[in-house]
Amino acid sequence: MWVLAGGAPCPIGGGVPLQEVARRMKVLYERVAGIDVHKEMVKVAIRSPGEKPWTRKTEVLEFRTFYGVLQAMAQELRRREVTHVVMEASGVYTEPVYYALCEQDFTQVAVINPAHAKALKGHKTDARDCARLAELFECGLLRGSYIPSAELKEVRDLARYRIKTIQARTSEIQRLGKALESAGIKLGSVASDITGVSATAMIESLIDGERRGGVLADLARGRMRTAGKLADLSMALTGRFTEHHALLCRLHQDRIAAFDAALADLDQRVAGKAARWRRETDLLTSVPGFGDVVAQAWLGEIGPAPHLHFATCEKLASWVTLCPGNNISARKRKHGRTGDAGTYIKPMLIQAAWAAIRSAGGYRPGTTGWCAGSAGTRAPPRRRRRSPRSRTPC
């Protein structure tokens, strides 16, 4: 028995006759490693030929999750002539393990959905988990998920952080609206956007101490200066705005300004990271409803060549969770949940679909294909052709 720095080997079980395995399943890969990933340690099960002919053996090792130790683990697996490695997806804890293994020349490093290799209750241990992964993978029963390259991973991280920043900015705008409503200021009932130029000037004037509705309404610009809107603004801007409300609005305004600056910086950084896929971005933006933001999110989540990772468009739609799942028992169709895999890309695609519907010549529900005119023009309904009567004699 040997001991590796950072790892502790502990063989489990004996050699399994290969004939018994072959009766049910064919072993496709001779030397396979299954990894059970945790925050502070990983369990590695190595499946290899046994000492006797036509047998298999399993040896389980344990390593810590420091990156240097993970690199030593990858080197040790290559020294043992392991060619295929499989692990379950465990969020951010999987990434350093995956990229440490990618530094070595393994034939395949696969990250699978944990639901595809779920253990039975009462029979689950870390050693059994990694051994079960290796046994299933060596017979070709597990399929790896799509993992982006390191360059695309940078685009994905920045694009996802941009989405989170937009969501945080939206929450701050909602808090600003609630503070105004609490003070009796009905600015949101007259202005469509309380963060616009006119609305921002009115809120800043309120914070500075101005309370006269007519003076505040006179700060309107553009279409808000119509006679009806000015009268409504004068009444909407009269309320019980106190110093406490001024403090709240000041805090919300500063936060919104900080988010605006962060979004501008993120836009530049994401565009710089995605510049190497300019051709793919141009092709994506040619799709109705797709802009630079949606195209960059597509590149980060799905990649520039999805046909290399997804056999059909149906499989891609299933991976993005844009189609319902199948849940049928006794000929009864139950609720098929779609899952949470498309948390970031699904909202962007739905946003693109709404933009395509509203665009000129866009696709409109209830019509046959893409409209020839503007988005407000409905295509004429198609007349149903009556089938001719049969002339076959009775």
Beta strands, then each sheet from edge to edge (+ up, - down):
strand 1: 10-11
strand 2: 16-17
strand 3: 32-37
strand 4: 41-49
strand 5: 55-64
strand 6: 84-88
strand 7: 108-112
strand 8: 328-329
strand 9: 332-333
sheet 1: 1+ 5- 2+
sheet 2: 1+ 5- 4+ 3- 6- 7-
sheet 3: 8+ 9-
end
